[in-house]
Amino acid sequence: IFFRPLVHGSMSGNPLTPDEEFLVEKAVPQLVNELVLQVLRTRPSNVLESCIKFLNSKRLASIGLGVPEIMLPKAGTDMTKWAVIACDQYTSEPEYWDKVVKIVGDAASTYNMILPEVFLETPKESAVIESVKAKMAEYMKTDILVKQKPGFVLLDRKTGVVPSRKGLMVALDLEHYSYEKGSTTLMRATEGTILSRLPPRVKVREAASVELPHIMVLIDDPDCSVIEPLFNQKLKKVYDFDLMCNGGHLTGYAVDEQYQIEQIAAAIARLADPEVYAKKYNIPVPDKDKILLYAMGDGNHSFATAKLHWEKTKEKAEDKQAIMDHPARYALVELVNIHDAGLEFEGIHRVVFNAPADHLFQSMKDWFASRGIALTTETCGSVQDAIKAAERSTPEAHKLAYATPAGPGVMTVTKPTKNLETATLQEFLDAYLADNKGSKIDYVHGVNATATLAGKKDNVGFFCPTIDKSSFFRTIIMDGAFPRKTFSMGESDEKRFYVEVRKIVP
């Protein structure tokens, strides 16, 4: 793999490039030394097979990819009751979760292993966390969960909006991730991380023996070389069922053969090739440690929670070398190609509670005026009319649709200081909430849900626009993360449902 092109180059009389000289002088000897040490430590019966596995593991490590040992419920489990939607959905609609409880009943279910965020900062939070811990232990001791062969799971999700959205369950190495502002790691947050939201989530993960992911991570693969070719192979189906509560249908396939894993790793590695990367984004060839390969889609705070838990786990460890093999180093995620036809981006809307509209909008006008910015509002006949009017937004005049108990409208901010409409709104809302402690905010998925909440007394809803998929990665590379809660991948009932389970303790 390493020497063939170098030997060919030297024999043809061509001088070695600086990269080739580095390989010959440093990288290859170091790799050979590591390979010899691995063989001496493990004393494998098949040295060649062991060497190939070692080299493959090095390639996986270089792209932050892990091969997880996934657990799935045993045959005969009612999968519709087993799978429930991501815990960060319907946070202002407890009636949705009441319905889930009725559907699940006494059946085995991932519902029993999650903390729906509707319970965060409520009297029920501690009791739910203890129940989750107990149920995880119960499921691990019984035969409910069955270990699969190490590998990935290929997904095909049908929703009420799209006939197919493809994904691949993989493990990502948290050593390659940072949620810090300005990060240039291989994996990056795509929106601002609200640090105050992490402690209760870390509390859940610290008490957990397993993880159930609702995290969706994006790759920029315009040639569809990583996930899509797998659908042309003959794969074993591991589940195929309808999801509850209008969630659609989900089918999963095992991807656990060595050649398949190598194929995926090679395709992802090509996305991280510096020259390919530079050409794609029309930028100078970057250093390898500056490449953005994985961008957070859904579950930004869950991935940040996994990272924080891993850092705490490392900090407590006495053996700093042995801890690097701890399963908490990785997080199970669904990998999705941003170019997948079934992946739709939606704006995440805002609902401000206990904020009379007259007071909020007068505060907004005063706040913008103090910064030399004009704000105007006009009423509209319907929410859809307001959203359509907001589509005429320009860089010089940001427009946003809103709704109050008195009806919908559109607001215009002239000469804004922010590039995105959502950022213009959020800057004011942060200031308003800091000055009005009795008010609170929720980030809501879906126009209908937002409009319903905004119609209740003293509530105001804001409908935020979506962002362009085609420029998504380049925007992150050039400008950094978006403002928090800027975008969502689909409506609420299109979100990930929990199915796969992975141990995060030895």
LINJO-V378087 format. One record per helix or strand of 2 or more residues. SS is the DSSP state (H for helix, E for strand). FROM is the first residue (numbers start at 1). LEN is the number of residues. Records with the same first field share a line. If there is no record, write none. Layout:
SS->FROM-LEN, FROM-LEN
This chain:
H->3-9, 18-25, 47-16, 79-4, 94-11, 110-4, 117-3, 125-17, 174-3, 195-13, 228-5, 258-14, 274-8, 288-3, 300-17, 322-4, 327-3, 357-13, 383-8, 421-15, 447-8, 469-11, 492-3
E->65-2, 71-3, 145-3, 152-7, 165-9, 177-2, 187-2, 210-2, 216-4, 236-8, 248-8, 294-5, 330-8, 345-3, 349-5, 374-6, 397-8, 407-8, 440-5, 460-4, 487-3, 501-3
